[in-house]
Amino acid sequence: MEEFLVSVFKMAVPLLLCSLGTLFSEKAGTVNIGLEGSMLTGALFGVLGSYWTGSPYIGALIAMTSCVVLSLVFAFFTVTIRANQIVMGVAINTIATGLTISLNRIFLTSASVVKVNGFKSIPIPFLNKIPVIGEVLFDQTVPAYFAYILVFLTWFVYSKTDLGLRIRAVGEYPAACDTVGINVARLRYSTLLYGGIMAGLAGAYISTGQLSAFSEGMISGRGFTAYAAVIFGNFTPLGVFRSCMIFAVGMGLQYRLQAMDTPVSYYFWMMLPYIITIVALCMYRKRSNAPKYSGIPYVKG
Amino acid sequence: MAILEMKHVSKYFGKVAANVDVNLSVEQGEVHALLGENGAGKSTLMNILYGLYEQSSGHIYLNGERLKLRNPKDAINKGIGMVHQHFMLVPTLTVIENVVLGMDSNHAILDLKKSAEEFAEMAKNYDMPIDPWAKVSSLSVGQQQRAEILKALYRKASILILDEPTAVLTPQEATALFDVIRRLTAEKLTIILISHKMNEIMAVCNRCTVLRQGRVVATMPVSEIQDASQLAELMVGQQVKLTMDKKPSTPGPCVLKVQNISYKDKHKVSRLNKVSFQIHAGEIVGICGVDGNGQSELVRCITGLIHPSEGQILLGAEDISKEHTSEILKKGVSHIPEDRHKMGMIMDMSINENLILMSFHQKPFSKNKLLNWKWIRSHNEDIVETYNVKTPDIYERAGNLSGGNQQKFVVGRELDRKPALLVAMHPARGLDIGATKFIQQRLLEESERGAAVLLVSTELDEIMELSDRIVVMNSGNVVGIVNQAEATRERLGLMMASEV
């Protein structure tokens, strides 16, 4: 049981980082399905950074920087040029797939998998001695602690601050924001860049934090799952937290059931998290908090 | 001395002139009306003053100081507030969230409680109480407007621009708004009121400036205005006949007979309750009532968009209550729908395409499933000319036209089919005098031609002037049917408000 919970929380960390990060840009009215590609890029640069410097933290910084560049491209085309956001998202994903394969083969190519320094667990004294939850919650890596704090921080910024109010308003009625002097484009740019930073960190956590290595296509849909968590969470921080945990349980379950010798095919268990995601999205039709101007570029005047 | 002056202001969009050499001077504490037809450049001028557009040439002076407005924030900081025709409130947020949204003085962590107290206090002082914690989407239109005005006042506006504020209000709400305006000017606020309704201008304004085709044609004190037709002439540029001469009708055979129809919506709420009336050829029957008392449902039942749960709708001798819309249209029914943008036209298509929406599958519009564009084009150019639609050509995107011109081509399309029954809902809503009179005249001509006309409107004057008989509706019931000669505003108003 304890082992299962540990794996659930490990699965939850990248989902939380990525979907809480993208919640703001979604709420501000942009649809970024390029998260998958951003996470993949982050995963590669996290490993590369750690490989070059020996420090997974510098690796994470490099991962975040790489994703800022990617988000800047996305934001320029969708906000400034007003290109179709879905098409741009697909483009980012395609670019990221090709880019990571090429760079991986250029820098990390060798017969065996290159192992790099990963994030080390930093147990919190005393708290980690609590039975069951001690190991689950308080014997984690820095990005994992950060992900938990981020739940609270995101909720606070979302509902208590001036910035949060602006973000909630912009996706709902950009023209109204314009008339009270809010720079719609600038706000969308910054939320997209922030989302990119978080996706980069999430990617780095998956590669350096979980496997200490990069393998091609290793994100395998988790970027899309993070995006689905925002929708399933009805665009609220706590809703996103809840749906990330549900998806993480699905992923944790997948590994447990694979390990257990069940008569059901191993491939079926591999499908499980995706099935849970799809079923959740189908059943959940309440979109009361979805921004009205989602995916629609804003034209002034 | 004038508090606000616009000197030689011009604005061009590409080659199109929206404002040409406009001079406007507004005194402190006055209500200054900005008058003109749709497309005369009133809204453009005010958007320049609010920093949404930048003028192509000319200057703006506030208290003698030259203003450079790059965006609305600059205007707000100078004490200029604007209440747009389409409210700029985020419906999912509360009133107080909307009020403080985007203000420079906000702290990073919001103290909404304190703001709400200040706001409620201010609202009380202006006699405009409102719950700061109410969600905007739960407010009535009148309350939303109040929130908009208070939002501007909370930002310390000393000049308030109101863009067609009564267009969306009921008569009672409009009266309440005028009280608010008087109250504000008593507090030394200056108000610029955009309008094309003359009775409003007479009621609250001190001076008025009339715009026509982007230019100022006159500025004068309201006290010097002799009558409505003088203003109308200034706005339109030629004499406008404000009264219709309706000839006494000679009703022919019964065209539409609505018998005891009832309708319940998907929430099982009764929307229509045993409604009966009939329309004869050559007759106009008006349906009057406060918006939302079953008029929409009635029109939808007649045009086949929904089906009544009981009762019959006889077109001639045929029951059409279960028929599909396309069948009903084929039987000679034309429909000018209530919402021009959502039901009357496809904004992103050209006028040419919009004009054949109802008939493209018929000869001679198409042959062997192929559209006969050559014929369609000349046919549509005729319609555009006959119905006086102002457009560069018929390939213009329909959404680019002004409301009046959009409505004209919708009317043109529907009348071109020579209907036996014409169903017109709010045909002149939001239109200026010129377009309104034009469309009303067409309705009269249709009835003289022998069509049966069903006219649904919330404007009592329009109903009383055009209808032979008036059906008064209240909460889905027919309260009574009045002949034109016996109809007075008071009588209809009492019936509209009566308990059922």
Contacts between the chains, C-beta under 8 A, distances in Angstrom:
chain1	res1	chain2	res2	distance
A	160	B	109	5.8
A	160	B	110	6.4
A	161	B	108	5.7
A	161	B	109	5.5
A	161	B	110	6.2
A	162	B	100	8.0
A	162	B	106	4.3
A	162	B	107	6.9
A	162	B	108	5.8
A	162	B	109	7.5
A	162	B	110	5.4
A	163	B	108	7.2
A	165	B	93	7.5
A	165	B	97	5.8
A	165	B	100	7.4
A	165	B	101	6.1
A	165	B	110	6.5
A	166	B	101	7.0
A	166	B	102	6.6
A	168	B	90	7.8
A	168	B	92	7.6
A	168	B	93	6.8
A	169	B	90	4.7
A	169	B	93	6.3
A	169	B	97	7.7
A	169	B	98	7.9
A	169	B	101	5.4
A	169	B	102	7.8
A	172	B	90	4.7
A	172	B	91	7.2
A	172	B	92	5.3
A	172	B	93	7.3
A	173	B	88	7.3
A	173	B	89	7.6
A	173	B	90	4.6
A	173	B	91	7.3
A	175	B	88	6.6
A	176	B	87	8.0
A	176	B	88	3.9
A	176	B	89	6.3
A	176	B	90	5.6
A	176	B	98	7.9
A	176	B	101	7.8
A	177	B	90	7.9
A	177	B	101	7.1
A	177	B	102	6.4
A	178	B	52	7.6
A	178	B	72	6.8
A	179	B	50	7.5
A	179	B	52	7.1
A	179	B	72	5.2
A	179	B	82	7.1
A	179	B	84	6.8
A	179	B	88	4.6
A	180	B	72	6.7
A	180	B	73	7.8
A	180	B	76	7.3
A	180	B	88	7.4
A	180	B	101	5.5
A	180	B	102	3.7
A	180	B	103	7.5
A	181	B	71	6.2
A	181	B	72	5.0
A	181	B	73	3.0
A	181	B	76	6.1
A	181	B	102	5.2
A	181	B	104	8.0
A	182	B	101	7.4
A	182	B	102	4.4
A	289	B	92	7.6
A	292	B	92	7.9
A	300	B	52	7.9
A	301	B	47	7.6
A	301	B	52	6.1
A	301	B	53	6.5
